Amino acid sequence: MTQEELTTLEVNKSVDARGTSCPRPLLAAKKAMGEINSGEILEVLSADEGTKKDIPKWATKKKHEYLGTVEESGFFKIYIKKG
Amino acid sequence: MEENKKMCMVLFSGSIDKLTAAGVLLSGAVADDMDVDIYVLLQGARAFRKDIADDPDKLNMAENIDLKEEFVKSLQNLKVKTWLEFFKEAKSLANVKIHICGLAGKVWGADKLDDFVDIADDIVGIGECITATQESDVHLFI
């Protein structure tokens, strides 16, 4: 998805994991994914650099669809569609 | 339904830095929906004692011993969970079993399950540990 598409996405759940370090954002994403339905979209906010690669890889491995990442000032937003 | 992958962690170390690393690895395994068996051996069993587990003053570092204060403070500043909190959370999220080596318990004057933190599931012999490592997809020695 393009950055513009990502920024206008309607998300079903958002998790703010800023201020935490690995593995907290990953576990927060896992927990949140258990609370949404297949086809719904999860947004994860994080400032942990390792998470930027970690969550997309985890999502793909778990048969979810990684939609993309949007950089913000001092943090980023990761978008995943539940498989 | 696909069966979960299995991890077997042999936790020999009772040092605060290695326990923290074990907690991080455990969290990753849980995020990956793995079933985890942890076998707690010698030094590890001491750390799991009820009167020691959540007291950083009673746990040493495996490396850079003189940097313990800096290490603990830095983890707190980063809002990283303690090693025990990592283990507790992992147990609440997935099929994680913690087995204490019977010999190790005796070495540290703790031979009953009640002597250990309540996340310990049982006290076992080494045969079970060997079988679990043979049957696991991933095994770690820490």
Backbone of each chain as ProteinMPNN parsed JSONL, in Angstrom:
{"seq_chain_A": "MTQEELTTLEVNKSVDARGTSCPRPLLAAKKAMGEINSGEILEVLSADEGTKKDIPKWATKKKHEYLGTVEESGFFKIYIKKG", "coords_chain_A": {"N_chain_A": [[0.847, -1.195, 0.0], [0.393, 2.304, -0.565], [1.994, 5.122, 1.056], [0.161, 7.143, 1.402], [-2.257, 5.781, 1.231], [-2.017, 4.191, 3.462], [-2.083, 6.076, 5.521], [-4.673, 6.857, 5.469], [-6.128, 4.735, 6.19], [-8.742, 2.854, 7.724], [-8.618, 1.758, 10.872], [-9.14, -1.14, 12.94], [-8.272, -1.703, 15.43], [-5.989, -0.159, 17.645], [-2.759, -0.153, 18.966], [-0.77, 1.25, 21.389], [2.482, 1.127, 21.749], [4.578, 2.681, 22.325], [7.399, 3.913, 24.101], [8.072, 1.535, 25.153], [10.215, -1.357, 25.037], [11.676, -3.924, 22.911], [10.804, -7.168, 24.001], [8.245, -6.114, 24.091], [6.5, -4.539, 22.255], [6.019, -6.487, 20.287], [4.717, -8.546, 21.711], [2.511, -7.087, 22.495], [1.318, -6.672, 20.049], [0.699, -9.296, 19.366], [-1.176, -9.938, 21.4], [-3.198, -8.066, 20.843], [-3.949, -8.855, 18.305], [-5.323, -11.119, 18.838], [-7.697, -10.112, 19.579], [-9.113, -9.1, 17.509], [-10.98, -9.626, 14.436], [-10.666, -11.863, 11.597], [-9.479, -10.299, 8.667], [-9.728, -7.787, 9.659], [-8.07, -4.71, 10.689], [-5.018, -3.999, 12.291], [-3.254, -1.54, 14.085], [-0.04, -0.68, 15.089], [1.755, 1.262, 17.288], [5.03, 2.292, 17.687], [8.321, 3.008, 18.986], [10.522, 1.603, 18.951], [13.353, 0.529, 17.447], [14.122, -2.074, 16.585], [11.705, -3.331, 16.432], [10.572, -2.504, 14.106], [11.367, -4.193, 12.06], [10.807, -6.591, 13.154], [8.019, -7.007, 13.778], [6.668, -6.923, 11.202], [7.835, -9.259, 10.032], [7.048, -11.228, 11.825], [4.262, -11.013, 11.534], [3.842, -11.806, 8.865], [4.777, -14.42, 8.981], [2.856, -15.495, 10.632], [0.741, -15.663, 8.985], [-0.684, -13.339, 8.579], [-1.439, -10.212, 6.932], [1.003, -7.995, 6.127], [0.745, -4.612, 5.857], [2.147, -2.241, 5.716], [4.389, 0.426, 6.792], [4.326, 3.485, 8.49], [6.229, 6.336, 8.885], [6.573, 8.5, 11.611], [7.143, 11.469, 13.566], [9.684, 10.618, 15.534], [8.584, 8.163, 16.107], [6.887, 5.229, 14.764], [4.262, 3.787, 12.71], [2.791, 0.681, 12.374], [1.025, -1.352, 10.109], [-1.247, -4.002, 9.991], [-3.104, -6.572, 8.476], [-5.393, -8.847, 9.716], [-5.061, -12.329, 9.197]], "CA_chain_A": [[0.0, 0.0, 0.0], [1.175, 3.544, -0.569], [1.98, 5.84, 2.325], [-1.095, 7.898, 1.482], [-3.323, 4.803, 1.546], [-1.847, 3.755, 4.863], [-2.471, 7.138, 6.459], [-6.129, 7.046, 5.464], [-6.734, 3.444, 6.544], [-9.587, 2.776, 8.921], [-8.123, 0.61, 11.638], [-10.107, -1.709, 13.882], [-7.673, -1.644, 16.764], [-4.686, 0.481, 17.677], [-2.011, -0.434, 20.19], [0.324, 2.201, 21.571], [3.596, 0.481, 22.457], [5.683, 3.642, 22.444], [7.904, 3.932, 25.476], [8.463, 0.182, 25.56], [11.277, -1.943, 24.213], [11.534, -5.323, 22.53], [9.796, -7.738, 23.107], [6.908, -5.625, 24.462], [5.609, -4.243, 21.125], [5.646, -7.738, 19.62], [3.695, -9.208, 22.523], [1.307, -6.247, 22.437], [0.689, -6.963, 18.752], [0.113, -10.644, 19.443], [-2.381, -9.873, 22.23], [-4.225, -7.3, 20.135], [-4.41, -9.639, 17.163], [-6.291, -12.076, 19.371], [-8.935, -9.409, 19.922], [-9.812, -8.641, 16.298], [-11.416, -10.709, 13.544], [-9.988, -12.02, 10.316], [-9.797, -9.234, 7.709], [-9.67, -6.484, 10.323], [-6.728, -4.115, 10.636], [-4.376, -3.596, 13.544], [-2.2, -0.519, 14.0], [0.864, -0.721, 16.245], [2.639, 2.429, 17.394], [6.25, 1.94, 18.417], [9.523, 3.793, 18.712], [11.62, 0.647, 19.125], [13.892, 0.308, 16.102], [14.09, -3.494, 16.236], [10.315, -3.72, 16.176], [10.24, -2.126, 12.728], [11.534, -5.385, 11.23], [10.322, -7.757, 13.879], [6.571, -7.219, 13.664], [6.289, -7.367, 9.843], [8.245, -10.654, 9.822], [6.15, -12.053, 12.649], [2.924, -10.981, 10.943], [3.847, -12.629, 7.647], [4.923, -15.813, 9.415], [1.594, -15.913, 11.253], [-0.277, -15.644, 7.916], [-1.406, -12.073, 8.484], [-0.906, -9.427, 5.812], [1.68, -6.758, 6.522], [0.32, -3.608, 4.883], [3.168, -1.213, 5.566], [4.802, 1.205, 7.962], [4.35, 4.937, 8.284], [7.147, 7.016, 9.81], [6.131, 9.753, 12.22], [8.266, 12.111, 14.246], [10.104, 9.917, 16.75], [7.989, 6.831, 16.203], [6.315, 4.758, 13.497], [3.016, 3.033, 12.821], [2.809, -0.533, 11.539], [-0.343, -1.785, 9.816], [-1.358, -5.439, 9.683], [-4.467, -7.114, 8.328], [-5.435, -10.204, 10.299], [-5.323, -13.401, 8.233]], "C_chain_A": [[0.883, 1.246, 0.0], [1.084, 4.21, 0.808], [0.656, 6.596, 2.498], [-2.258, 6.966, 1.854], [-3.242, 4.374, 3.009], [-2.361, 4.82, 5.834], [-3.982, 7.369, 6.486], [-6.876, 5.756, 5.796], [-7.653, 3.574, 7.758], [-9.156, 1.543, 9.693], [-9.189, 0.142, 12.631], [-9.586, -1.702, 15.316], [-6.302, -0.991, 16.67], [-4.025, 0.204, 19.027], [-0.847, 0.538, 20.285], [1.429, 1.56, 22.419], [4.804, 1.409, 22.525], [6.129, 3.686, 23.899], [8.236, 2.552, 25.996], [9.504, -0.355, 24.584], [10.939, -3.386, 23.88], [11.653, -6.2, 23.782], [8.376, -7.224, 23.334], [6.017, -5.3, 23.265], [5.133, -5.502, 20.398], [4.552, -8.464, 20.395], [2.388, -8.411, 22.526], [0.56, -6.508, 21.136], [0.011, -8.331, 18.778], [-1.199, -10.624, 20.233], [-3.521, -9.194, 21.475], [-4.793, -8.087, 18.962], [-5.448, -10.671, 17.599], [-7.643, -11.433, 19.651], [-9.659, -8.853, 18.699], [-10.126, -9.838, 15.401], [-10.588, -10.735, 12.26], [-10.427, -10.926, 9.341], [-9.75, -7.849, 8.326], [-8.213, -6.003, 10.434], [-6.258, -3.635, 12.006], [-3.301, -2.556, 13.246], [-1.35, -0.619, 15.26], [1.775, 0.495, 16.202], [3.858, 2.029, 18.225], [7.375, 2.898, 18.061], [10.754, 2.9, 18.832], [12.118, 0.193, 17.749], [13.812, -1.163, 15.66], [12.706, -3.969, 15.852], [9.917, -3.475, 14.723], [10.386, -3.318, 11.78], [10.821, -6.589, 11.84], [8.838, -8.029, 13.629], [6.153, -7.596, 12.236], [6.659, -8.833, 9.58], [7.336, -11.609, 10.587], [4.774, -12.14, 11.987], [2.851, -11.891, 9.716], [3.939, -14.11, 8.015], [3.62, -16.357, 9.976], [0.419, -15.826, 10.281], [-1.196, -14.426, 7.977], [-0.8, -11.314, 7.302], [-0.283, -8.137, 6.341], [1.377, -5.711, 5.456], [1.357, -2.508, 4.677], [3.424, -0.465, 6.857], [4.836, 2.689, 7.592], [5.259, 5.568, 9.34], [6.5, 8.304, 10.317], [7.342, 10.367, 12.909], [8.584, 11.373, 15.553], [9.456, 8.572, 16.977], [7.473, 6.413, 14.833], [5.051, 3.949, 13.76], [3.075, 1.85, 11.86], [1.367, -0.99, 11.343], [-0.355, -3.252, 9.368], [-2.825, -5.807, 9.53], [-4.46, -8.556, 8.83], [-5.824, -11.247, 9.256], [-6.384, -14.362, 8.7]], "O_chain_A": [[2.0, 1.221, 0.517], [0.207, 3.893, 1.611], [0.109, 6.674, 3.598], [-3.116, 7.306, 2.668], [-4.254, 4.218, 3.692], [-2.993, 4.502, 6.84], [-4.507, 7.996, 7.406], [-8.102, 5.693, 5.695], [-7.364, 4.318, 8.695], [-9.313, 0.417, 9.221], [-10.02, 0.923, 13.095], [-10.354, -1.695, 16.278], [-5.548, -1.241, 15.73], [-4.651, 0.315, 20.08], [-0.033, 0.636, 19.366], [1.319, 1.467, 23.641], [5.926, 0.958, 22.757], [5.322, 3.514, 24.813], [8.639, 2.402, 27.15], [9.645, 0.133, 23.462], [10.047, -3.991, 24.475], [12.567, -5.969, 24.573], [7.414, -7.811, 22.839], [4.868, -5.74, 23.242], [3.989, -5.574, 19.949], [3.578, -8.938, 19.811], [1.3, -8.986, 22.556], [-0.67, -6.56, 21.114], [-1.101, -8.499, 18.278], [-2.2, -11.205, 19.812], [-4.653, -9.676, 21.466], [-5.984, -7.993, 18.664], [-6.332, -11.047, 16.83], [-8.621, -12.128, 19.927], [-10.699, -8.209, 18.832], [-9.591, -10.929, 15.597], [-9.915, -9.768, 11.902], [-11.622, -10.659, 9.208], [-9.734, -6.847, 7.611], [-7.268, -6.779, 10.293], [-6.98, -2.976, 12.754], [-2.544, -2.679, 12.283], [-1.88, -0.641, 16.371], [2.474, 0.732, 15.217], [3.725, 1.495, 19.326], [7.387, 3.51, 16.993], [11.887, 3.382, 18.815], [11.388, -0.445, 16.992], [13.479, -1.458, 14.513], [12.55, -4.89, 15.05], [9.041, -4.15, 14.182], [9.63, -3.448, 10.817], [10.313, -7.466, 11.142], [8.453, -9.153, 13.307], [5.349, -8.514, 12.071], [5.88, -9.566, 8.971], [6.916, -12.647, 10.076], [4.194, -13.221, 11.894], [1.899, -12.656, 9.56], [3.256, -14.947, 7.425], [3.314, -17.539, 9.818], [-0.742, -15.903, 10.683], [-2.329, -14.463, 7.5], [0.219, -11.722, 6.745], [-0.967, -7.298, 6.928], [1.712, -5.898, 4.286], [1.439, -1.915, 3.602], [2.767, -0.692, 7.874], [5.311, 3.076, 6.524], [5.076, 5.355, 10.538], [5.952, 9.089, 9.543], [8.445, 9.826, 12.832], [7.857, 11.486, 16.54], [9.762, 7.903, 17.965], [7.606, 7.153, 13.858], [4.804, 3.491, 14.876], [3.374, 2.011, 10.676], [0.582, -1.013, 12.29], [0.412, -3.671, 8.501], [-3.672, -5.417, 10.334], [-3.632, -9.371, 8.422], [-6.797, -11.07, 8.523], [-6.709, -15.315, 7.992]]}, "seq_chain_B": "MEENKKMCMVLFSGSIDKLTAAGVLLSGAVADDMDVDIYVLLQGARAFRKDIADDPDKLNMAENIDLKEEFVKSLQNLKVKTWLEFFKEAKSLANVKIHICGLAGKVWGADKLDDFVDIADDIVGIGECITATQESDVHLFI", "coords_chain_B": {"N_chain_B": [[-5.92, -28.887, 12.525], [-2.859, -27.118, 12.691], [-0.096, -28.325, 14.535], [1.453, -26.773, 17.356], [4.818, -25.537, 17.292], [7.605, -26.747, 19.198], [9.553, -25.6, 21.924], [12.426, -26.217, 23.834], [13.873, -25.174, 26.695], [16.814, -25.214, 28.428], [17.619, -24.152, 31.433], [20.231, -23.252, 32.986], [21.566, -21.15, 34.17], [21.553, -18.769, 36.839], [21.824, -16.129, 36.863], [21.185, -12.621, 36.814], [21.371, -11.219, 34.398], [21.433, -13.229, 32.395], [19.054, -14.513, 32.96], [17.28, -12.518, 32.312], [17.735, -12.339, 29.562], [16.806, -14.862, 28.9], [14.128, -14.519, 29.482], [13.38, -12.673, 27.51], [13.817, -14.158, 25.177], [11.993, -16.185, 25.641], [9.615, -14.748, 25.493], [9.613, -14.129, 22.795], [9.289, -16.678, 21.714], [6.768, -17.311, 22.647], [5.252, -15.354, 21.367], [5.404, -16.397, 18.911], [3.746, -18.483, 19.064], [4.71, -20.855, 20.168], [4.957, -23.933, 22.017], [6.376, -24.229, 25.171], [8.84, -25.815, 27.096], [10.537, -25.485, 30.057], [13.46, -26.331, 31.622], [14.801, -26.172, 34.693], [17.905, -25.96, 35.9], [20.75, -26.374, 38.087], [22.118, -23.487, 39.011], [20.034, -21.989, 38.136], [17.82, -22.987, 39.505], [18.167, -21.974, 42.043], [17.62, -19.278, 41.62], [14.91, -19.403, 41.175], [13.877, -19.812, 43.627], [11.48, -19.009, 46.083], [12.107, -16.98, 47.928], [14.051, -15.577, 46.693], [13.701, -15.003, 43.971], [12.392, -12.513, 43.082], [14.088, -10.574, 43.961], [16.465, -8.485, 43.14], [18.828, -7.935, 44.454], [19.744, -10.295, 45.355], [20.636, -11.694, 43.247], [23.239, -12.316, 40.98], [25.383, -10.982, 38.318], [26.233, -12.629, 35.231], [28.193, -11.816, 33.569], [30.418, -8.975, 33.329], [30.334, -8.111, 36.048], [30.654, -5.893, 37.724], [28.993, -4.049, 36.62], [26.405, -4.324, 37.368], [24.575, -2.652, 38.793], [24.203, -0.554, 37.011], [23.113, -1.981, 34.886], [20.651, -2.984, 35.957], [19.367, -0.585, 36.595], [19.193, 0.587, 34.083], [17.475, -1.172, 32.746], [15.173, -0.675, 34.192], [14.742, 2.03, 33.575], [14.183, 1.766, 30.893], [11.803, 0.603, 31.034], [11.636, -2.148, 30.996], [10.478, -5.376, 31.637], [10.985, -7.303, 34.669], [13.003, -10.293, 34.961], [11.423, -12.26, 36.086], [8.841, -11.312, 35.724], [8.683, -11.441, 32.932], [8.641, -14.229, 32.599], [6.295, -14.885, 33.974], [4.355, -13.555, 32.463], [4.657, -14.855, 30.006], [3.769, -17.394, 30.663], [1.119, -16.849, 31.085], [0.201, -16.4, 28.582], [0.664, -18.52, 26.865], [1.337, -22.044, 26.254], [3.346, -22.788, 28.52], [5.618, -24.515, 30.395], [7.211, -24.96, 33.485], [9.824, -26.663, 34.796], [11.433, -27.866, 37.614], [14.637, -29.006, 38.402], [15.138, -31.778, 40.418], [17.471, -32.442, 41.869], [18.864, -30.035, 41.767], [17.213, -28.381, 43.267], [17.535, -29.513, 45.804], [20.207, -28.942, 46.271], [20.112, -26.262, 46.858], [18.652, -26.2, 49.171], [15.933, -26.486, 48.796], [13.445, -28.476, 48.404], [10.812, -28.931, 47.914], [7.915, -28.259, 45.912], [6.579, -26.038, 46.754], [8.547, -24.433, 47.721], [9.402, -22.889, 45.718], [8.829, -20.186, 43.321], [5.448, -19.446, 42.325], [5.046, -20.01, 39.648], [6.395, -22.22, 38.907], [5.979, -25.489, 37.743], [6.433, -28.214, 38.366], [8.566, -30.66, 40.016], [11.219, -32.356, 38.67], [13.033, -35.218, 37.234], [16.164, -35.751, 35.445], [15.736, -37.288, 33.211], [13.308, -36.649, 32.009], [13.875, -34.148, 31.04], [15.815, -34.695, 29.08], [14.301, -36.195, 27.283], [12.455, -34.255, 26.489], [14.133, -32.443, 25.167], [14.878, -34.006, 23.026], [12.504, -34.199, 21.678], [11.836, -31.659, 20.923], [11.498, -28.776, 18.703], [13.152, -26.639, 18.797], [15.977, -26.156, 20.767], [17.43, -24.669, 23.621], [20.249, -23.784, 25.55], [20.877, -22.161, 28.423]], "CA_chain_B": [[-5.187, -27.703, 12.966], [-1.421, -27.351, 12.766], [0.401, -28.419, 15.904], [2.453, -25.752, 17.683], [6.221, -25.938, 17.404], [8.006, -26.878, 20.607], [10.878, -25.137, 22.346], [12.886, -26.711, 25.134], [14.936, -24.304, 27.211], [17.499, -25.713, 29.616], [18.039, -22.915, 32.091], [21.228, -23.53, 34.033], [22.041, -19.916, 34.8], [20.713, -18.052, 37.791], [22.299, -14.743, 36.891], [20.104, -11.701, 36.441], [21.465, -10.857, 32.974], [21.026, -14.353, 31.554], [17.625, -14.747, 33.192], [16.564, -11.506, 31.525], [17.818, -12.783, 28.166], [15.9, -16.014, 28.776], [12.772, -13.974, 29.462], [13.148, -12.057, 26.195], [13.696, -15.269, 24.224], [10.728, -16.846, 25.949], [8.552, -13.891, 24.953], [9.611, -14.325, 21.34], [8.723, -18.003, 21.428], [5.331, -17.224, 22.926], [4.663, -14.569, 20.271], [5.403, -17.295, 17.756], [2.81, -19.569, 19.401], [5.392, -22.107, 20.48], [4.821, -24.53, 23.35], [7.726, -24.162, 25.739], [9.191, -26.504, 28.334], [11.769, -24.942, 30.628], [14.034, -27.182, 32.655], [15.618, -25.283, 35.5], [18.977, -26.714, 36.536], [21.527, -25.859, 39.225], [22.037, -22.078, 39.434], [18.691, -21.517, 37.802], [16.881, -23.38, 40.563], [18.306, -21.02, 43.153], [16.912, -18.04, 41.254], [13.464, -19.635, 41.232], [13.413, -19.93, 45.008], [10.491, -17.986, 46.429], [12.692, -15.876, 48.692], [15.148, -14.981, 45.919], [13.332, -14.704, 42.579], [12.106, -11.124, 42.7], [14.98, -9.67, 44.687], [17.687, -8.353, 42.337], [20.008, -7.893, 45.323], [20.185, -11.669, 45.636], [21.056, -12.32, 41.988], [24.443, -11.695, 40.424], [25.524, -10.951, 36.865], [27.141, -13.649, 34.704], [29.314, -11.09, 32.955], [30.506, -7.563, 33.732], [29.74, -8.113, 37.386], [30.677, -4.549, 38.309], [28.013, -3.182, 35.949], [25.057, -4.778, 37.719], [23.704, -1.532, 39.16], [23.886, 0.144, 35.755], [22.232, -2.879, 34.122], [19.308, -3.014, 36.566], [18.799, 0.756, 36.454], [18.88, 0.799, 32.677], [16.253, -1.934, 32.437], [14.044, 0.054, 34.804], [14.52, 3.239, 32.778], [13.602, 1.35, 29.605], [10.523, -0.048, 31.367], [11.699, -3.569, 30.654], [10.013, -6.201, 32.749], [12.005, -8.119, 35.337], [13.021, -11.638, 34.371], [10.3, -13.031, 36.619], [7.618, -10.828, 35.05], [8.689, -12.042, 31.585], [8.235, -15.628, 32.71], [4.878, -14.929, 34.373], [3.538, -13.153, 31.322], [4.707, -15.926, 29.001], [2.897, -18.488, 31.123], [-0.289, -16.448, 30.965], [-0.155, -16.255, 27.166], [0.895, -19.714, 26.043], [1.57, -23.288, 26.972], [4.718, -22.753, 29.032], [5.732, -25.322, 31.624], [8.506, -24.764, 34.147], [10.153, -27.857, 35.57], [12.636, -27.669, 38.438], [15.444, -30.212, 38.602], [15.084, -32.193, 41.821], [18.806, -32.34, 42.478], [19.186, -28.612, 41.908], [16.455, -27.879, 44.405], [18.165, -29.984, 47.048], [21.471, -28.214, 46.446], [19.805, -24.944, 47.441], [17.771, -26.342, 50.334], [14.529, -26.325, 48.389], [13.091, -29.754, 47.773], [9.365, -29.023, 47.69], [7.435, -27.306, 44.897], [6.155, -24.833, 47.473], [9.727, -23.6, 48.01], [9.699, -22.104, 44.508], [7.779, -19.248, 42.895], [4.256, -20.228, 41.952], [4.984, -20.349, 38.218], [7.032, -23.534, 38.715], [4.914, -26.485, 37.618], [6.725, -29.47, 39.058], [9.977, -31.019, 40.239], [11.401, -33.534, 37.805], [14.366, -35.778, 37.063], [16.817, -35.333, 34.199], [15.228, -38.077, 32.077], [12.244, -35.896, 31.337], [14.543, -33.046, 30.333], [16.445, -35.246, 27.87], [13.224, -36.55, 26.349], [11.887, -33.014, 25.947], [15.051, -31.859, 24.18], [14.828, -34.851, 21.825], [11.226, -34.028, 20.981], [11.541, -30.257, 20.609], [11.977, -28.228, 17.429], [14.235, -25.711, 19.129], [16.4, -26.245, 22.165], [18.397, -23.663, 24.041], [20.893, -23.963, 26.848], [21.251, -20.819, 28.904]], "C_chain_B": [[-3.697, -28.039, 13.143], [-0.944, -27.348, 14.227], [1.459, -27.336, 16.146], [3.858, -26.338, 17.687], [6.595, -25.962, 18.889], [9.416, -26.325, 20.837], [11.205, -25.775, 23.699], [14.05, -25.821, 25.572], [15.521, -24.942, 28.473], [18.148, -24.506, 30.283], [18.949, -23.252, 33.267], [21.543, -22.275, 34.835], [21.03, -19.313, 35.775], [21.149, -16.604, 37.893], [21.237, -13.823, 36.297], [20.157, -11.319, 34.956], [21.016, -12.012, 32.072], [19.549, -14.704, 31.755], [16.788, -13.751, 32.383], [16.574, -11.887, 30.043], [16.872, -13.962, 27.928], [14.452, -15.532, 28.69], [12.414, -13.355, 28.117], [12.95, -13.151, 25.136], [12.365, -15.998, 24.407], [9.553, -16.051, 25.373], [8.455, -14.044, 23.443], [8.992, -15.648, 20.954], [7.209, -17.994, 21.612], [4.62, -16.435, 21.824], [4.533, -15.428, 19.017], [4.527, -18.521, 17.991], [3.5, -20.901, 19.659], [4.98, -22.609, 21.859], [6.232, -24.612, 23.924], [7.825, -24.975, 27.031], [10.52, -25.943, 28.817], [12.231, -25.871, 31.741], [15.076, -26.371, 33.418], [16.643, -26.111, 36.277], [19.735, -25.852, 37.554], [21.367, -24.384, 39.613], [20.649, -21.504, 39.176], [17.7, -21.805, 38.915], [16.972, -22.437, 41.764], [17.502, -19.743, 42.862], [15.399, -18.192, 41.352], [12.952, -19.823, 42.656], [12.55, -18.73, 45.363], [11.113, -16.757, 47.099], [13.806, -15.157, 47.933], [14.664, -14.358, 44.605], [13.136, -13.223, 42.245], [12.943, -10.112, 43.486], [16.308, -9.551, 43.932], [18.962, -8.301, 43.177], [20.576, -9.286, 45.585], [20.635, -12.407, 44.383], [22.264, -11.571, 41.428], [24.383, -11.635, 38.894], [26.447, -12.097, 36.44], [28.386, -12.984, 34.123], [29.282, -9.631, 33.401], [29.867, -7.333, 35.105], [29.648, -6.716, 37.988], [29.648, -3.609, 37.67], [26.572, -3.537, 36.323], [24.105, -3.61, 38.013], [23.246, -0.782, 37.902], [22.885, -0.667, 34.93], [20.793, -2.82, 34.653], [18.617, -1.67, 36.383], [18.376, 1.02, 35.012], [17.619, 0.052, 32.266], [15.028, -1.206, 32.986], [13.711, 1.3, 33.991], [13.83, 2.919, 31.454], [12.242, 0.677, 29.78], [10.489, -1.493, 30.91], [11.278, -4.368, 31.877], [11.187, -6.905, 33.427], [11.947, -9.513, 34.724], [11.806, -12.436, 34.82], [8.979, -12.607, 35.958], [7.531, -11.364, 33.62], [8.151, -13.475, 31.642], [6.746, -15.741, 33.052], [3.976, -14.581, 33.196], [3.501, -14.251, 30.262], [3.778, -17.064, 29.386], [1.42, -18.132, 30.947], [-0.749, -16.418, 29.505], [-0.07, -17.554, 26.364], [1.114, -20.934, 26.92], [3.05, -23.356, 27.379], [4.759, -23.532, 30.347], [7.149, -25.153, 32.191], [8.76, -25.93, 35.096], [11.459, -27.607, 36.333], [13.341, -29.013, 38.613], [15.495, -30.551, 40.099], [16.414, -32.056, 42.533], [19.151, -30.875, 42.752], [18.467, -28.009, 43.101], [17.135, -28.24, 45.71], [19.467, -29.235, 47.329], [21.232, -26.887, 47.172], [18.802, -25.024, 48.591], [16.31, -26.149, 50.017], [14.095, -27.605, 47.676], [11.598, -29.944, 47.565], [8.944, -27.951, 46.68], [7.08, -25.969, 45.548], [7.334, -23.911, 47.824], [10.029, -22.637, 46.857], [8.543, -21.155, 44.174], [6.628, -20.038, 42.256], [4.128, -20.522, 40.456], [5.681, -21.681, 37.918], [5.939, -24.591, 38.725], [5.187, -27.766, 38.388], [8.23, -29.625, 39.277], [10.202, -32.334, 39.508], [12.845, -34.036, 37.836], [14.895, -35.449, 35.68], [16.298, -36.099, 32.973], [14.177, -37.32, 31.288], [12.83, -34.757, 30.506], [15.145, -33.551, 29.015], [15.387, -35.601, 26.828], [12.652, -35.301, 25.684], [12.822, -32.387, 24.913], [15.032, -32.666, 22.889], [13.586, -34.553, 20.99], [10.953, -32.594, 20.536], [12.074, -29.844, 19.236], [13.163, -27.305, 17.645], [14.676, -26.004, 20.551], [17.541, -25.283, 22.467], [18.982, -24.059, 25.385], [21.389, -22.596, 27.3], [21.836, -20.931, 30.306]], "O_chain_B": [[-3.335, -29.092, 13.669], [-1.331, -26.499, 15.03], [2.255, -27.023, 15.261], [4.056, -27.499, 18.046], [5.981, -25.286, 19.715], [10.333, -26.556, 20.05], [10.354, -25.853, 24.585], [15.075, -25.735, 24.895], [14.813, -25.178, 29.452], [19.098, -23.921, 29.762], [18.494, -23.5, 34.383], [21.762, -22.342, 36.045], [19.82, -19.352, 35.552], [20.877, -15.932, 38.888], [20.492, -14.207, 35.395], [19.117, -11.118, 34.329], [20.299, -11.794, 31.095], [18.879, -15.142, 30.82], [15.735, -14.094, 31.846], [15.559, -11.774, 29.356], [16.22, -14.047, 26.887], [13.653, -16.069, 27.923], [11.288, -13.493, 27.64], [12.037, -13.078, 24.313], [11.707, -16.374, 23.437], [8.611, -16.629, 24.83], [7.361, -14.085, 22.88], [8.251, -15.73, 19.974], [6.47, -18.593, 20.83], [3.523, -16.799, 21.4], [3.661, -15.204, 18.177], [4.559, -19.477, 17.216], [2.93, -21.959, 19.395], [4.691, -21.818, 22.758], [7.168, -25.018, 23.235], [7.0, -24.838, 27.934], [11.505, -25.928, 28.08], [11.487, -26.159, 32.679], [16.09, -25.945, 32.864], [16.294, -26.862, 37.188], [19.352, -24.712, 37.818], [20.545, -24.07, 40.474], [20.166, -20.644, 39.913], [16.846, -20.977, 39.231], [15.969, -22.145, 42.414], [16.809, -19.21, 43.728], [14.689, -17.214, 41.586], [11.75, -19.973, 42.876], [12.848, -17.594, 44.994], [10.685, -15.629, 46.855], [14.431, -14.239, 48.464], [15.161, -13.313, 44.184], [13.655, -12.737, 41.24], [12.556, -8.956, 43.651], [17.178, -10.412, 44.066], [20.05, -8.589, 42.677], [21.731, -9.438, 45.984], [20.974, -13.589, 44.435], [22.293, -10.341, 41.411], [23.464, -12.163, 38.268], [27.337, -12.492, 37.193], [29.487, -13.531, 34.184], [28.237, -9.121, 33.803], [28.992, -6.485, 35.28], [28.682, -6.393, 38.678], [29.462, -2.487, 38.141], [25.63, -3.097, 35.664], [22.97, -3.59, 37.537], [22.075, -0.43, 37.754], [21.942, -0.122, 34.356], [19.846, -2.629, 33.89], [17.431, -1.612, 36.058], [17.324, 1.608, 34.762], [16.79, 0.581, 31.526], [13.987, -1.131, 32.334], [12.541, 1.594, 33.746], [13.008, 3.691, 30.96], [11.616, 0.241, 28.814], [9.45, -2.002, 30.49], [11.673, -4.067, 33.004], [12.248, -7.079, 32.828], [10.977, -9.873, 34.057], [11.228, -13.194, 34.042], [8.118, -13.44, 35.675], [6.447, -11.702, 33.145], [7.314, -13.87, 30.831], [6.03, -16.575, 32.498], [2.959, -15.235, 32.965], [2.449, -14.541, 29.691], [3.085, -17.628, 28.539], [0.584, -18.999, 30.693], [-1.948, -16.41, 29.228], [-0.674, -17.665, 25.296], [1.081, -20.864, 28.149], [3.882, -23.912, 26.663], [4.02, -23.234, 31.285], [8.139, -25.2, 31.461], [8.021, -26.154, 36.055], [12.459, -27.186, 35.751], [12.713, -30.023, 38.931], [15.85, -29.713, 40.928], [16.469, -31.602, 43.676], [19.659, -30.527, 43.818], [19.042, -27.223, 43.853], [17.296, -27.407, 46.602], [19.786, -28.933, 48.479], [22.045, -26.453, 47.989], [18.176, -24.023, 48.942], [15.534, -25.702, 50.862], [14.354, -27.783, 46.486], [11.162, -30.995, 47.095], [9.544, -26.878, 46.609], [7.263, -24.908, 44.953], [7.135, -22.75, 48.18], [10.809, -21.696, 47.005], [7.431, -21.306, 44.68], [6.815, -21.133, 41.727], [3.196, -21.213, 40.042], [5.572, -22.207, 36.811], [5.076, -24.594, 39.602], [4.281, -28.339, 38.993], [9.04, -28.835, 38.791], [9.467, -33.302, 39.704], [13.743, -33.389, 38.375], [14.163, -34.929, 34.837], [16.405, -35.622, 31.844], [14.161, -37.348, 30.058], [12.345, -34.447, 29.418], [15.0, -32.915, 27.971], [15.56, -35.337, 25.639], [12.398, -35.285, 24.48], [12.364, -31.86, 23.9], [15.15, -32.111, 21.797], [13.609, -34.641, 19.762], [9.962, -32.332, 19.855], [12.976, -30.476, 18.685], [14.055, -27.198, 16.803], [13.841, -26.093, 21.452], [18.474, -25.113, 21.682], [18.289, -24.602, 26.246], [22.214, -21.966, 26.639], [22.216, -19.921, 30.898]]}, "name": "protein", "num_of_chains": 2, "seq": "MTQEELTTLEVNKSVDARGTSCPRPLLAAKKAMGEINSGEILEVLSADEGTKKDIPKWATKKKHEYLGTVEESGFFKIYIKKGMEENKKMCMVLFSGSIDKLTAAGVLLSGAVADDMDVDIYVLLQGARAFRKDIADDPDKLNMAENIDLKEEFVKSLQNLKVKTWLEFFKEAKSLANVKIHICGLAGKVWGADKLDDFVDIADDIVGIGECITATQESDVHLFI"}
